[in-house]
Amino acid sequence: MTLIRQFEINDWPGVWPMLEPVFRAGETYAVPTDITEDDAYRFWVQAPQATFVALDDDGHYLGTYFMKTNHPGPGSHVCNCGYIVAESARGQGLAGELCRHSLDVARERGYRAMQYNLVVASNTAAIRVWNKHGFHIAGTLPGAFQHPREGDVDAHVMFRTLVP
Amino acid sequence: MTLIRQFEINDWPGVWPMLEPVFRAGETYAVPTDITEDDAYRFWVQAPQATFVALDDDGHYLGTYFMKTNHPGPGSHVCNCGYIVAESARGQGLAGELCRHSLDVARERGYRAMQYNLVVASNTAAIRVWNKHGFHIAGTLPGAFQHPREGDVDAHVMFRTLVP
C-alpha cells in the first residue's frame, strides 16, 4: 500500500535523494542542473502552496509532488504540479497515483484547472500518464527545452479543467 | 520621436502610473488587482532581468516593458516579456515598437526564443500586434483567465523563435 500525505520538515532527507538525480540529469525539469540543495528546497517546498510525499508500508520514500498557483490574480484558479518518482519505484504506476491524488487536492482547494507548463516532448511515458488522467496537449513550444543529449527539443503545455 | 532605454531607478514615479490602471483593471495581466506599489516594483523591475521605458521628446513616459528568463536551467534560452503602453499613447503603434525593441534586446542577450505565457484571447488588438511581429499561438488554455466582466476566458500561449 502507498500512503500519500503532506510533506513535513523531517521528510526532506528522504525527498532530496529523489529530486537530486532528476535535476542533475536535466532531461525533464527546467531547473539548473547544478542547483544547490537549499535552492531545491525553496523550489520544491517553500515556493509551492503544498508538497506531498508517497511512502510504502516500511516508510520508504516512493515519490513526491508539489502544487502551486500557476499565475496570481486573474490566473490564480489554475494550479501547477510537478511530480517525481524515486528511481526504485518507477514502472509501477505511481506517477498516475500521484496525479490522481493531486487532482483531488486541487479540487478541494478550489482550483478550477491544472496546467503543466513544460512537458518535454521526448518524455512520452509521462505524456501517456497525463493523457490518461484527462490532460490534453494545449500547445507545443518548439525547441523550448535544452536536452543534454538531444539539443533544443519541443515541450508541451498540458492542461485539464477540474470542473464539469 | 520615441526613445526606448533601460529603466533607471528615477523612472519609477513615471512607470507606476502606467502600470497601476492596467493591473487594477485586471483584464490583461495575471497580477492581483489589489497589488501594492512595492509588489508591482518587485514584479516589473526587480524580478525581471531588465526593464525598459519609452519616452517622447519632452520626456513624457509612453510605455514600458520587462524581459525575464521564462524558466531556469534547460528552459533558460527562452525569455518572456510584458509590455504596457500609457493610456495617452495608445493606438499609435507603440506596442509594436516595444516588441521590436525587445526582440533585438533578446537576441543581443543570447535568448533563442520568446514566449508570452498568458495572452487573454479577448485582447485581439494585442494578438494582432504579436502576430505581426512573428509570434504564433502555440496553444490555447481554456478558461485560464478570470476576466472581471466575462468570467473565465481563454488565454493563449504565444511563441516565436529568435534564430533562423
Interface residues (C-beta under 8 A of the other chain):
Chain A: F23 G26 Y29 A30 V31 P32 T33 I35 H71 P72 G73 P74 G75 S76 H77 V78 R112 A113 Q115 N117 L118 I137 A138 G139 T140 L141 P142 G143 A144 F145 Q146 H147 P148 D152 A155 V157 F159 T161
Chain B: F23 G26 Y29 A30 V31 P32 T33 I35 H71 P72 G73 P74 G75 S76 H77 V78 R112 A113 Q115 N117 L118 I137 A138 G139 T140 L141 P142 G143 A144 F145 Q146 H147 P148 D152 A155 V157 F159 T161
